[in-house]
Amino acid sequence: MDWTSPLMVGQFIAILIMAIALGLDALSLGIGIGMKGIRKLDIAKLSFVIAVFHMVMPLMGMFTGSYVSSLMGGIATKVGGALLLLLGIHMVYSSLKGEEVKSIDHRTLGGLLLFALSVSIDSFSVGVSLGMFAGDMALTVIMFGTVGGIMSIIGLLLGSKMGRWIGEYGEAMGGVILLAFGVHFLL
């Protein structure tokens, strides 16, 4: 595999942008939790679990998308683009609607898993879309996990230091990025 080829560089950049778009959810929710006050040990635990979920959820989605792709043939790319488009619209709509995120007690096992699942569920849908394309699955999963974990750390730390303004726009920015990829795959 030639990592310097334009195809690999383009794939790397596209996956990185998608990972950042998906990680914005972890960032914005992390800010909300961090604003309540959080210990460094809890930041490490939450970020680790979020990173794992950001790897497992898209991987499950990719296997599902790969299966759907084998059934659908050439239509798979358009369906994948439509899924990304719909997911982006939903993320933008949710952020504009302005619903407050319900408080999750991140110190309990249930709260920890619920928090990680809530910020990683979009990764499953994106994984389904990506599974319909021939891409580097390992690179995608590692990138999604790494970026999701790092962005949750950043969000939790920012939340303990800053106001809410970033959190309000994080999900909308992620949605716009997914919308752009959806349109790209549809054209």
N, C-alpha and C positions, 0 to 999 in steps of 0.2 A: 504494500500500500504506500503510495507516494503522497506524503503529507504536504508537499509543496505544489502539487497539481492544483490548477484553478478550481477544479471540481471539489476537491477536498477542502480547500480554503473556503470556498463558498458554502459548503455544507457546514463547516465548523462555525462560520459567522451566523448562518441561519439558525443553527441549534443554540448558539449562545444567546441570540436575541430572543428566541422563544423561551429559553431558560430564565432569562431576566424578566420577561413578561409574566411568566408563571410565578416567579419568585416575588413579584411585587405584592401579591396577596400575603405572603409570609411577612414581608416587610411592613405592610400597613397594619396587619393584625398584631404583629410584634410591637409596633409602636403603641398600640392601644394597651396591650398587656404591660409593656415596659413603663407606661405612664403611671400605673398603679404602684410601681415599685417591685423590683425583682432581684433576687440574689444571683450572683455569678454562677453558682452551681445549677440553679434552675435554668439560666440562659444556656448553659452547656447541654443540659438534658433535653430541653425543648428543641434546640437547634439540631442536635443529633437525631432525634426522632423525626423531625421535619425532613431532614436530609434523607433519611431512610425511606420515608413515605414518598418523597419526591423522586425516588428511584423505583420503588415497588409499583406505585400507581401507574406511571407511564409504561413500565415494562408489561404490566397486565394489559394495559390498553393496546400496546404494540402487538402483543400476541393475538388479541381480539381483532385488531385492524388487519393483521396479516392474513388471518383466516377469512375475514370478510373480503379482503382484496382477492384472494384466490377464487372466491365464489363469484365476484363481480367483474373481474377482468379490467378492461380499460375504463370503466365507469368509476373505479375506486379513487382515482386522483380527484375527480370532480366532487365525489361524496366527501372525501377528506377535506377538501377546500371549503365545502359547504359547512361541515362540522366546525372547522376553525372560525368561519365567518359567524355562525350562530353563537359559538362560545364567546367570541369577542363582543358581539352585540349584547349578550346577556351580562357580561362583566361591566360594560359601559353603562347599561341600564341600571344594574344593581347599584353602582356607585353614584349615579345621578339621582336615584330614588332616595338615597340618603338614609337607609335603614341603619340603625345602630346595631353593632355586633353584640350579641348577648355575652355576658361575662362568663368566662370559663375558668374554673379553679385549676390552674396549670400545675398545682402541686400534687393533685391526685392522679392515679394511673388513668382513670377514665377521662379526666380533664385533659391530661397530656395527649392521650390518643385522639380524643375528639378535636383538640386544637390542631394536631398534625393532620388529621383527615380533612378537616374543614379547609385548610390552606393547600391541600394536595389533591383534592378531588378533581380540580380542573386539569391536572396533569394526566388523569386517566383518559379524559376526552381527547386531549391533545395527542396522547399516546395512540389512541385508536386511529386518529387521522394520520399520524406518522407511520403507523404500521401498514398503512395502505401504500406507502411509498418505499422504494428500496433505499434504505439509508443505513448508516452505521449505528446499530442498536446499542452497542457498548458505549460509544462516545456520547450518545444521547442520554442514556441513563446516568452515566457518571457526571455529565455536565449538569443535568437537571438537579441531581442530588447535591452536588457541590454548590451550585449557585443558590438553590433553595435554602441550604443550611447557612451559607454566608449571609444571605439577605435576611434570614430570621435573626441572626446574631446582630446585624446592623440595626434592624428594626427594634429589637428589644433594648439595645443600648441607646439608640436615638430616643426611644420612647421614654426612657428614664431621664433624658436630658432636654427634650424639646417638646413643643406643642403639637397639636393634632393636625396641622395643615397638610403635612405630607401624607398622612394616612387617608385623608379624604380623596386624594387624587391618585394614589398608587394603583388601585384596582382599575380605574378608568384608563390610565396609561397602559396597563397590561392588556386591557380589552382592545384598545386602538391598535396595538402591535399585532395581536392575534387577528383582528379584522383585516389588517394589511396582508398578512400571510394568506388568509382565506381567499381574499380577492386575487392575490397572485396565483394561487393554485387553480382558481376557477378560470382564469384567462389563458 
